Amino acid sequence: MFEHLAVHPMIVVTGPQRSGTRIAARMIAADTGHRFVDETEFLIKDEARFRALFRSPGGEAFVVQAPHMLKDLVDDPPPGAFVVLMRRELSQIHASAARIGWEERYGGNTTELAKFGLSQGDSAAVKYAYWDAHPKKVPYMELAYESLAAHPLFVPEGLRQGFGPLQTQP
């Protein structure tokens, strides 16, 4: 499904938290043969560690899941990055966040809003509005969450009810 993206050695999958960035990045990595890099490898929001990925010697191709880095990718993308933006209905993002207790357990919405200098609002809506309002400085594509259902790694919603925040497999 994503084999055509193999020509891009440094792929970043971003979007609002809970929009499907992790499973999309895993799918793209599986289809391209690139190494999957989870956001936890750069402590989710450590920009210096995130940017270091793009300067690593050896030239290993990778797909990095980086929802928290959306603003950075719009404002000052790493050279050579190809960006994939996940698009998911806001109601689905909110339902996923509520299911795992994202705000209560992780301070999710508050942490995401701070990146944009805000203390209130819907971080998913803020991210999409920011993306839509700014020109892109690197090649990119937008990917609808619903389209992931055609991939063999996709887990139907009914089977994800007990999933934790980092889980992509039953």
C-alpha positions as CSV (number, residue, x, y, z in Angstrom):
1,M,0.0,0.0,0.0
2,F,2.9,2.4,0.8
3,E,5.7,0.8,-1.2
4,H,5.8,3.9,-3.5
5,L,7.1,5.9,-0.5
6,A,10.4,3.9,-0.4
7,V,12.0,6.5,-2.6
8,H,12.0,8.9,0.5
9,P,14.7,7.8,2.9
10,M,13.5,10.1,5.8
11,I,9.7,10.0,6.3
12,V,8.0,11.7,9.2
13,V,4.4,10.9,10.1
14,T,2.7,13.7,12.1
15,G,-0.7,15.0,12.9
16,P,-2.7,15.4,16.1
17,Q,-2.1,12.9,18.9
18,R,-4.6,10.0,18.5
19,S,-4.9,10.6,14.7
20,G,-3.2,7.3,13.8
21,T,0.4,8.5,13.5
22,R,1.9,5.4,15.2
23,I,0.0,2.7,13.1
24,A,0.5,4.7,9.9
25,A,4.2,5.0,10.5
26,R,4.4,1.2,11.3
27,M,2.6,0.4,8.1
28,I,4.8,2.7,6.0
29,A,7.9,1.2,7.6
30,A,6.7,-2.3,6.9
31,D,5.9,-1.6,3.3
32,T,9.0,0.4,2.5
33,G,11.5,-1.7,4.5
34,H,12.6,1.5,6.4
35,R,13.3,1.4,10.1
36,F,10.4,2.4,12.3
37,V,11.3,5.1,14.9
38,D,8.7,5.6,17.7
39,E,8.3,9.1,19.2
40,T,9.5,7.6,22.5
41,E,13.0,7.3,21.0
42,F,13.3,11.1,21.2
43,L,11.2,11.4,24.4
44,I,8.1,12.6,22.4
45,K,9.0,16.3,22.4
46,D,12.8,16.6,22.6
47,E,13.4,18.6,19.4
48,A,17.2,18.2,19.6
49,R,17.0,14.4,19.7
50,F,14.3,14.5,16.9
51,R,16.6,16.5,14.6
52,A,19.6,14.3,15.4
53,L,17.8,11.5,13.6
54,F,18.2,13.4,10.4
55,R,21.9,13.8,10.9
56,S,22.7,10.2,11.8
57,P,25.7,8.8,10.0
58,G,25.1,5.7,7.9
59,G,22.1,6.9,5.9
60,E,19.7,4.3,7.2
61,A,16.2,4.9,5.9
62,F,13.6,5.5,8.5
63,V,9.9,6.3,9.2
64,V,9.5,8.4,12.4
65,Q,6.2,8.8,14.2
66,A,6.2,12.4,15.5
67,P,2.8,13.9,16.3
68,H,4.2,16.4,18.7
69,M,6.6,17.8,16.0
70,L,3.9,19.1,13.6
71,K,4.6,22.8,14.3
72,D,8.3,22.2,13.9
73,L,7.8,20.4,10.6
74,V,5.7,23.3,9.3
75,D,8.0,26.1,10.5
76,D,11.5,24.6,10.1
77,P,11.5,21.0,8.7
78,P,14.6,19.0,8.7
79,P,16.3,18.9,5.3
80,G,15.4,15.8,3.3
81,A,12.2,15.1,5.3
82,F,9.1,13.8,3.5
83,V,6.1,14.5,5.7
84,V,2.9,12.5,6.0
85,L,0.1,14.3,7.8
86,M,-2.6,12.1,9.3
87,R,-6.2,13.3,8.8
88,R,-8.8,11.9,11.1
89,E,-12.2,13.1,12.1
90,L,-12.0,15.3,15.3
91,S,-14.8,13.2,16.9
92,Q,-12.7,10.0,16.4
93,I,-9.6,11.7,17.8
94,H,-11.5,12.9,20.9
95,A,-13.1,9.4,21.4
96,S,-9.6,7.8,21.2
97,A,-8.2,10.3,23.6
98,A,-11.1,9.8,26.1
99,R,-10.7,6.0,25.8
100,I,-7.1,6.0,27.1
101,G,-7.5,9.0,29.5
102,W,-5.0,11.0,27.4
103,E,-5.6,14.3,29.1
104,E,-6.1,13.0,32.7
105,R,-3.2,10.5,32.6
106,Y,-0.7,12.3,30.3
107,G,-1.8,16.0,30.3
108,G,-2.1,15.5,26.5
109,N,-4.2,18.4,25.3
110,T,-2.5,20.9,27.6
111,T,1.0,19.8,26.6
112,E,0.1,19.9,22.9
113,L,-1.5,23.4,23.1
114,A,1.6,24.8,24.9
115,K,3.6,24.2,21.7
116,F,1.4,26.7,20.0
117,G,1.5,29.2,22.9
118,L,-2.0,28.4,24.0
119,S,-3.5,27.2,27.3
120,Q,-7.0,26.4,26.1
121,G,-8.6,24.9,23.1
122,D,-8.7,21.7,21.1
123,S,-5.2,20.7,20.3
124,A,-6.2,18.5,17.3
125,A,-8.2,21.4,15.8
126,V,-5.3,23.8,16.4
127,K,-2.9,21.5,14.7
128,Y,-5.0,21.0,11.6
129,A,-5.7,24.8,11.4
130,Y,-1.9,25.5,11.7
131,W,-1.1,22.9,9.0
132,D,-3.8,24.3,6.7
133,A,-2.8,27.9,7.2
134,H,0.9,27.6,6.4
135,P,2.8,26.8,3.2
136,K,4.7,23.5,3.2
137,K,8.5,23.7,2.8
138,V,9.1,20.0,2.1
139,P,7.4,17.4,0.0
140,Y,4.3,15.9,1.8
141,M,1.2,14.0,1.5
142,E,-2.0,13.8,3.6
143,L,-3.3,10.4,4.6
144,A,-6.9,9.8,5.7
145,Y,-7.1,7.5,8.7
146,E,-10.0,5.6,7.1
147,S,-7.7,4.5,4.2
148,L,-5.5,2.5,6.7
149,A,-8.3,-0.1,7.0
150,A,-7.1,-1.6,3.7
151,H,-3.7,-2.4,5.2
152,P,-3.0,-5.9,6.7
153,L,-1.6,-4.3,9.9
154,F,-4.9,-2.4,10.6
155,V,-6.9,-3.6,13.6
156,P,-10.6,-2.9,13.4
157,E,-12.1,-0.5,16.0
158,G,-14.0,-3.2,17.9
159,L,-10.7,-5.0,18.6
160,R,-9.0,-1.9,19.9
161,Q,-11.2,-1.2,22.8
162,G,-8.7,-2.5,25.4
163,F,-5.6,-1.0,23.6
164,G,-3.2,1.1,25.6
165,P,-1.8,4.4,24.2
166,L,1.2,2.9,22.4
167,Q,-0.5,-0.3,21.3
168,T,-0.9,-1.2,17.6
169,Q,-1.3,-5.0,17.8
170,P,-3.8,-7.2,19.7
